[in-house]
Amino acid sequence: SLVGITRNQRGQIGLVDVDLATGKATAVLKVPVGKFECYSLAYHGPSGRFLTADVRSTAIGIFDPALETFTKGAIVGLPAGQEKISGITYQPNKDRILVSFGPSGGNHENRIAQINLEGHVLKISADMGLGDRDFLGWHPLSGNLLAIDFNGRSPRIAAVVDPFGTLSTMRFSDPPRDSQLTGLAVLSPHGRMFTVRQD
């Protein structure tokens, strides 16, 4: 199955489990209305929790299905004026949590930060040179860290190599420009990628 974020007409977000065979979604956990604004989700294997990033503030959100709780904490340590975050992913082969970020008040997340579960910034990348990168993902078969653009900028999905060292990027995939991509999930160990098209 896949686990994802949903939002109802009241603006309440929650965690849902989606059956791949039937497409049926079952609610796992709901968050109080207005508490969080997010578009991406990452699974943190070591803790069994799901992570998300608040696009309205510099914060990390943690869903704990076992305890049926949701907690929010500030991300601390991003450069001044560079506090707009969007995408989040967990990269298990490096055991690190990554967020995409960029200029405050803008919509161009062009760098990557490594954070811990407490929201403290551990490392910061240089500019990826890709413009806006709304979401991050990890592809287990290739080992690539993926940076995704929501709308038309090409390549829509780029692989980012060594983000905290000699950063380089390469084209990974380029879905149709008329598709607005709202996040990325990878089904391991098959390596198939799933994304949501927003019409």
Phi and psi in degrees as a GROMACS rama.xvg file:
@    title "Ramachandran Plot"
@    xaxis  label "Phi"
@    yaxis  label "Psi"
@TYPE xy
-112.734  147.905  LEU-2
-114.447  134.296  VAL-3
-146.654  179.529  GLY-4
-98.9455  140.896  ILE-5
-128.468  163.498  THR-6
-142.074  130.777  ARG-7
-93.2913  -177.978  ASN-8
-66.109  -20.2327  GLN-9
-84.1018  -4.44372  ARG-10
88.9496  7.2014  GLY-11
-79.0841  128.714  GLN-12
-97.4094  159.53  ILE-13
-163.05  175.587  GLY-14
-103.396  132.333  LEU-15
-127.401  150.35  VAL-16
-106.093  122.376  ASP-17
-107.436  122.974  VAL-18
-76.4661  119.722  ASP-19
-67.8213  -25.798  LEU-20
-78.3277  -39.8684  ALA-21
-106.355  -18.9306  THR-22
79.0473  2.29175  GLY-23
-74.6869  133.129  LYS-24
-105.833  132.782  ALA-25
-117.382  126.742  THR-26
-64.2535  134.48  ALA-27
-107.255  -41.5803  VAL-28
-158.464  139.194  LEU-29
-116.988  148.968  LYS-30
-112.529  140.582  VAL-31
-53.1849  141.395  PRO-32
-55.6583  135.534  VAL-33
80.1092  1.39065  GLY-34
-80.6536  -25.8672  LYS-35
-152.838  148.687  PHE-36
-129.724  109.837  GLU-37
-144.983  158.015  CYS-38
-133.088  -5.90086  TYR-39
-132.035  158.429  SER-40
-144.418  141.608  LEU-41
-135.757  144.675  ALA-42
-98.2815  124.859  TYR-43
-99.0944  96.1207  HIS-44
-55.2474  -45.7733  GLY-45
-58.6235  -32.2967  PRO-46
-104.163  -11.2805  SER-47
71.5437  21.2096  GLY-48
-113.755  161.219  ARG-49
-108.004  137.756  PHE-50
-114.255  145.868  LEU-51
-144.638  168.07  THR-52
-123.947  137.071  ALA-53
-85.695  116.237  ASP-54
-77.1134  -12.2855  VAL-55
-91.9851  -18.3356  ARG-56
-145.33  170.386  SER-57
-89.2986  84.2392  THR-58
-147.489  152.107  ALA-59
-107.54  140.439  ILE-60
-115.245  140.937  GLY-61
-125.996  116.109  ILE-62
-89.6137  129.508  PHE-63
-119.567  94.8041  ASP-64
-60.5535  -33.1145  PRO-65
-64.9614  -40.7348  ALA-66
-94.6478  -6.84011  LEU-67
55.8169  47.6015  GLU-68
-127.652  158.418  THR-69
-133.061  126.773  PHE-70
-124.511  151.614  THR-71
-127.524  136.667  LYS-72
-142.463  149.375  GLY-73
-70.505  143.497  ALA-74
-90.5756  122.361  ILE-75
-117.575  129.355  VAL-76
118.196  3.48247  GLY-77
-73.5302  153.287  LEU-78
-60.5829  146.578  PRO-79
-57.4384  135.602  ALA-80
78.5024  4.46132  GLY-81
-129.279  54.9909  GLN-82
-119.518  22.0696  GLU-83
-93.5523  114.675  LYS-84
-113.112  160.164  ILE-85
-147.094  -68.5189  SER-86
-86.3684  154.502  GLY-87
-146.874  143.757  ILE-88
-152.357  160.451  THR-89
-113.668  128.083  TYR-90
-107.049  96.1878  GLN-91
-65.6955  -30.7895  PRO-92
-69.484  -16.7145  ASN-93
-114.036  -3.14113  LYS-94
49.5713  56.0629  ASP-95
-142.751  146.24  ARG-96
-98.1585  129.128  ILE-97
-123.855  142.046  LEU-98
-127.709  148.237  VAL-99
-93.6313  140.495  SER-100
-147.892  166.91  PHE-101
-166.879  -163.393  GLY-102
-57.3581  133.936  PRO-103
-58.1563  138.669  SER-104
77.4553  0.417718  GLY-105
-109.607  -171.257  GLY-106
-132.364  39.4232  ASN-107
-132.09  82.9497  HIS-108
-78.7343  106.473  GLU-109
-120.352  7.22415  ASN-110
-134.203  169.954  ARG-111
-125.945  139.403  ILE-112
-123.96  142.402  ALA-113
-95.2582  130.663  GLN-114
-128.01  166.326  ILE-115
-103.52  -179.759  ASN-116
-65.4626  -19.308  LEU-117
-86.1907  -2.3979  GLU-118
87.7652  9.07101  GLY-119
-83.2013  131.886  HIS-120
-75.8489  128.428  VAL-121
-104.313  -37.0249  LEU-122
-146.145  154.072  LYS-123
-133.509  134.981  ILE-124
-87.5709  167.99  SER-125
-76.1249  173.278  ALA-126
-59.0125  129.37  ASP-127
-70.1421  -16.7731  MET-128
73.8141  20.8511  GLY-129
-114.713  3.441  LEU-130
73.3051  -138.937  GLY-131
-73.9531  128.366  ASP-132
-131.482  97.8234  ARG-133
-75.6032  -30.6682  ASP-134
-135.09  157.126  PHE-135
-123.967  153.694  LEU-136
-153.334  172.071  GLY-137
-134.854  131.238  TRP-138
-104.6  109.826  HIS-139
-67.0512  -30.9894  PRO-140
-73.2689  -39.9679  LEU-141
-92.0888  -18.0014  SER-142
77.1271  11.4931  GLY-143
-84.5119  139.336  ASN-144
-83.2515  130.217  LEU-145
-111.87  139.16  LEU-146
-120.28  125.454  ALA-147
-117.617  138.229  ILE-148
-101.904  135.643  ASP-149
-64.5008  -41.5943  PHE-150
-113.809  -124.588  ASN-151
-94.2924  0.163707  GLY-152
-71.3092  131.909  ARG-153
-100.364  141.502  SER-154
-75.6853  140.071  PRO-155
-61.062  -40.4912  ARG-156
-123.543  119.362  ILE-157
-119.523  145.872  ALA-158
-88.8259  133.888  ALA-159
-110.65  120.184  VAL-160
-103.292  130.454  VAL-161
49.8545  62.0974  ASP-162
-62.1897  -25.089  PRO-163
-107.433  13.2586  PHE-164
-126.628  -119.692  GLY-165
-86.9888  82.6437  THR-166
-62.7454  132.803  LEU-167
-145.68  159.747  SER-168
-132.431  158.315  THR-169
-149.041  153.857  MET-170
-64.1801  132.916  ARG-171
-113.06  -44.9944  PHE-172
-160.196  153.334  SER-173
-138.596  77.0218  ASP-174
-58.6476  164.738  PRO-175
-53.3242  143.07  PRO-176
-67.026  -22.0122  ARG-177
-82.7095  1.43321  ASP-178
-99.2985  126.037  SER-179
-94.7532  116.867  GLN-180
-90.8118  126.383  LEU-181
-117.864  61.9228  THR-182
109.756  172.758  GLY-183
-147.262  136.628  LEU-184
-129.232  142.622  ALA-185
-119.535  125.66  VAL-186
-86.0895  106.968  LEU-187
-92.2332  143.511  SER-188
-94.2774  7.86586  PRO-189
-72.7748  -25.9343  HIS-190
81.4244  6.72701  GLY-191
-72.4503  138.73  ARG-192
-103.846  137.842  MET-193
-120.868  137.867  PHE-194
-139.138  165.21  THR-195
-106.129  127.935  VAL-196
-94.2609  125.775  ARG-197
-98.9982  117.345  GLN-198
